[in-house]
Amino acid sequence: MRRERSGLGPDWHVGGELAARYAAGTAAESDAWSLEKHVEACGACAAVVSSAVRAGPETGPLLAGIRAAVLERAVQEPRESVGSRAYAGDPEAHESAASPAFADTATAARTGAAPGTGTGPGTGTGPGIGTGPAIGTSTGAGTTGVPPRLSRAARVVWAAGPALRGAWLVALVVVALGAVALSYGAGLGASVRPLLLVTAPVLPLAGVALSYGLHADPLYEIATSTPAGGLRLLLTRAAAVLAVSVPALTLAGAVLPVASGGPGAAAWLLPGLALTLAALALGSFVGGRRGAAAVAAAWLAFVVAPAAAGGPAGAALMAGASPYFAGPAVQTGWAAGAVACALLLAARRRSFDHLETT
């Protein structure tokens, strides 16, 4: 990085050597993150990085093909989509035609330059992604998968992961409310608590498995190619899943009638955290879905099945489940397991920089 002084204090810009290392994928994580953050506001440095990526022997031909396909579509879309709707009197089409994304696309079509290589806001998030606004974000959800006209907070929730806007969230609500309904509405009382206790730790696993991967994210390939992707994005989405599931399941357990001698409503938290980290660590070897499925299967085989051996409900199930949740020694064991899985996950963090193919 070359450093320059200004009246506002020290500043730095991306040099050719760093741009070349970033394009080749050999830049250190800290340098890559700094570069990516910097080019969000510096069009000149974004152009340097874009040139370095286009000059690469591996990325150059690939980006040239993508550029050709994008420009071909960009030339057609104004005529077929925005133009035809504007001619029909659609006010949203006039708004789209006046948007920066449309202007950037039209300029690229006229000049032959890659869209987004100017100095406008909104730098892309990886090698070869320009600095202009993303094409198609102002005309609907077809290109980016994000519905139009959402507030900033809604977009943050939308980007937090597919699990928070899919069937997993519905299943979480059904389990939490269903436990309360069975306890008070069906008259099952305290016998519902052990059922929730053995079910709660595996629910976040499904959310994590659905939050990241080729099967879940329409922008997975792009996200994985950036320093902000990989393990960083996976942990962000896993945290979003836990932020929703932990309060919901703990609150549901707290309002259930207390079983005599049974663990508390929060006794599942450390086991749940350990299982989630175990699924992430195992996913670095076999993929996210397979890792979550394997951990869930192990939980069913080594915890749920032995706990239910004395009976599927009531005091018998609570007596069978208590050894896996109650007591300082047991909770300390779960905490130690969570720490071990976290260390393994940190050691395997580079594995999440590669695309999942299954």
N, C-alpha and C positions, 0 to 999 in steps of 0.2 A: 504494500500500500504506500502510495506517496502521500506525504503529509504537507499541508499548506497552512500558513498562518493568516488569519483575518482579524478584523477589528473586534470580532465577537469571541475570539479565542482560538485554540487549535482545532483544526479540521483535517480530515483525511479523505482520500479518494482512491478508487481501485486502480491499481497499476496493472500493466500487461502481464507480469509474472503471476500475480495472484489470480487474475482472470483466467489464465491458461491452466493453472492448477485446479481452479473451480470447475472449468469446463471438462477437464480430464477426470474429475472426481477424486483428486488426491489432496485437496485442501483439507486442513484440519477442521473439525466441527465448529470450533469457536470462530475461525476465520470465515467459514462458509456462512454461519449465521449472521456475523457482522456484515458481510458483503450483501447478503440478501436483504437485511434491514436497511442498509444504506441506499441500495438502488431503488427502494420504494420512493425516495424523495430526490434522487439525483439521476436525471435522464442521461447525462454525459457518461456516467459510470455504467449505467444500464446498457448503453450502446457499446461500450468497451467489452462488457461481458458477453453481449449478444454476438459481437463480431468474433470473439474467441471461440464461442460454441459453434458458430457456423463454419469456422475454419478447421474444426476438429475432424480428423479422418473418420471417426465413427459417427459422431453426431451431425456432421455437416450434411451428408446425403439424406439422412433420416429427416432432418428439419426441412431440407429443401422439398422433399415430397409432401410433408405436412403443410408447408407454406403454399405449395401449389394447390393442394386440395382446399385449403381455407380460402384462398383468393378466388378460386373458381366458385365456391359457394357464396362468397361475399358479393361477387358480381351478380349472381342469380337472385339472392335473397331480397335486395332492395327492389328488384323488379317484380318478383313473385309475391312477396309478403307485404313489405311496407308500402311499396308503390301502389299495388292493387287496392289495399285497404284505404290508403289516402285518397285514391281516386273515387272510392265508394263513399267518402265522407266520414271515415272513422277518425275521430279526434285523437285517439291513442296512437294511431299510425303517424299523424303529423308530429306528435311528441317524440315518437321513436326516431323519426327521420331527423329531428333536430338534436338528438342526443349525441354526446361525445363519441360513443361507440360507433354510431352510424357514420359520423364524420371521419373517424379514424379508418374505418373500413373503406369508405369511398375514396379517401386519399390514397390508401394502399393500392386500390384497384387501378387508380389513374397513374400512379408513379411507379408501381412495381416494387415498392419497398414493403418489408414485412410489417404487418399491422402491429402498432404499439411500440415502434422503435423511436418515437419522438420523446419529447420531454414532458408529456402530460402526466397527471397523477395516476396512481394505480399500477405500480410495477408488478410484473408477474412474479411467480414464486419459484422459479427454477431456471436452469440453463435454457436459453433460447426463448423464454417467454418475455415478451416486450413490456414496455412501460405504459402502454395505453390501456383503457378500460376493456374488460373482457367482452368479446363479441357475443351478442345474443342475450345479455343479461337484462336488457331493457324491454325485450319484446315478449318475455314469457319464461316458463320453466323448462321448455324443451331442450335448451342447450346446456344449462348449468344444473338443472334439477332443483333450483330454488324458486319457489313461487314468487311472482312479482308483487310489488307494493307491500312488502313486509317491513315492519319497523326494524330498527337496528337490533333491539333485544330479541325479536322473533328470529332474525337471521342468525344470531349467536346460538340460540336454542336449536335452530335447524341444522347448523353446522356442527353441533356437539356430537352428532352421530346418528346413524339410521335407527338404532335401538330406541331412541327417545321419541321417535315419531312412527313407530311400527307396532307390530303385534306384541312385542315384548312388553311394552308399556301397558298395553291393555291387560296382558296376563298378570303383570305385577299388581295392578289395581284390583283385578278379580281375586287374586290370592289374598291380598290384605283385607279387602272388604268381605270376601267370602268367609274368612276365618272369624271375623266379628259376627257375621250373620249366622253362621253355624253355632257359635257359642251362645248367643243370646236369642236368636230367632228360632233355632231348631232345638234349643234346650240341652245342647251338649256340654255346656259349661266349661269347666277346667280341662276337659279331655281334649279340647282343640289346641291348647298351648303346645303340647309336645309335637303335634303334627306340624304346626307352624315352625317350631324350633328346628326340626330336621329338614324342612323344606327351604327355609330362608337362605341358608348358605349357598345353595346351588342356583338360586334365581339370578344373582348378578353374573354368573358364568354365561348364561344364555345372552344377556345383554352385551357383555364384552365380545362374545363370539360374533354377534350381529353388528358390531360397531365398526369393524375395520376389516378390510380384505377385498379382494377382487369381486367377491360375490355380493358385497354389501354397498360399496361406494362407487358411484358412476365416475368419479374423478380420481379413483385409486391410483392409476398409473401416473397421473400428473403429481399427485400429492407425494407419492413414494419417491419421486425423482428430486424432491427438494429437501433441504436440511430441516425444514419445519415438518416434514412427514416422518415416516418410520416410527420408531419407538416414541418419539415426542408426541406425535398425533395420537398414537394408540393409548398412551397414558392419559392424555387429555380426555379422550372419549371414555376410557375406563373410569376416570374420576367422575365424569358426568353421570355414568350409570350408577356408581356408588352414591353419588349425591342425591339421586332420586330414590334408590332402593333402600338405603339405610334408614332414612327417616320414616318412610312408609311402613316398612316391615317392623321396625322397632316400636313405632307408635301403635301398630296393630297388636303387637305382643303385649304392650303395656296396658291396653284396655281390656285384654282378656282376663277372665278370672284366674287367680293365682292357684297353681297346683301345689298341694302340700309337699314340701321338701324338694320341689323342682327348681331348676335354674331360673334366673331372672330373664326379663324380656330382652336384655342386651347381651345375653350369653352367647349369641350366635355371631357377634360382630367379628371377633378375632378369628374364629373358624372361617367365616365368610371371606375375610381379607386374605387369609392364608390360601384358601382355595382359588381366589381370583388371581393372586400372584403366581400360584402354581400353574394355573392355566396359561397365563402369559408367558411364563418361563418355558413350559412345555411347548407352547405355540411357536417359540423361536426355533424349534427343531422340526416340528411336524405341521405347522400351520395353526392359525387361530381356532378354526372350527374343530379340528381334530383334537387339539390340546384341551379345549373346553369339554368336549364330549368324553375324553379319556378321564379327566378329573371328576366329572359328574358320575361316570360309571364307577370309578373307584369309591366315591362317597356312598353311592347306593350299595355297593357290595360290602364295604368294610364298616359302615356306620349305620345306615338305615336298616339293612337286612338283620344284623345282629340285634339292633335296638328293638325291632319288631318281632323278634323270635318269641318273646313271652306273650305277645298279643298285639294286635294292630292299633289299639286305641286305649285311651284312659290311663289309669295308673300303671298298667303294665308297660305301655310304651314310654311313659315318663321315666319309669325305673330303668328301662333299657337304654334310654337316651342320656340320662344324667351323667354317666361316667365319661361321656365325650364332651360335656360342656361345663360341668360343675367343678369347682375347686380351683384354688390358685395354681396348683401344679399343672392341671390340664390346660388352663388358660395360658400359663407360661410356655407350655409346649407348643400351643398354636402360635403364640407370638414368635417363638424361636423359628418355627417353620416358615412364618411369613418373612422374617428377616433373611433366612437362607434362600428362599425363592427370589426375594428382591435382589440379593447379591448375584445370584445366577442370572437373573434378568439383566442386570447391569453389565455383566460379563458378556452376555450374548446380544447386546444392543445392536451391534453391526448387522446381525442377521435380518433385522427388520428393514434394512435399507434396500433389500432385494424384493422383487415382485413375487407374490405368491402365484403359482400357476395351477393350483388345485383348489 
